[in-house]
Amino acid sequence: MQVEEIKNTAIAALDEIKARDIVVLDVKKLTSLFDYMIVASGESARQNNALARNVQDRVKAGGGYVVGSEGSQTGEWVL
């Protein structure tokens, strides 16, 4: 998957599970680690975990890969 495809897939996955306040930050000029940072809000720990899981599943289904995930134990925040 190309970067733009991953970004669009992640946004669609978040929107599908009704994420709130989806913001896409272009950080290409700030770091060499990644091109975009996507931030979204959920209503509960359960929804946050569902949002993260849906993004991971959709990216993998599209041929991309997920390096890792953090924060899913409590679900208050997930990276």
Secondary structure as the mmCIF struct_conf table of DSSP 4:
data_model
#
loop_
_struct_conf.conf_type_id
_struct_conf.id
_struct_conf.beg_label_comp_id
_struct_conf.beg_label_asym_id
_struct_conf.beg_label_seq_id
_struct_conf.end_label_comp_id
_struct_conf.end_label_asym_id
_struct_conf.end_label_seq_id
HELX_RH_AL_P HELX_RH_AL_P1 VAL A 3 GLU A 16
TURN_TY1_P TURN_TY1_P1 ILE A 17 LYS A 18
STRN STRN1 ARG A 20 ASP A 26
TURN_TY1_P TURN_TY1_P2 LYS A 28 LEU A 30
BEND BEND1 SER A 32 LEU A 33
BEND BEND2 ASP A 35 ASP A 35
STRN STRN2 TYR A 36 SER A 41
BEND BEND3 GLU A 43 SER A 44
HELX_RH_AL_P HELX_RH_AL_P2 ALA A 45 ALA A 61
TURN_TY1_P TURN_TY1_P3 GLY A 62 GLY A 63
BEND BEND4 GLY A 71 GLY A 71
TURN_TY1_P TURN_TY1_P4 SER A 72 THR A 74
BEND BEND5 GLU A 76 TRP A 77
#
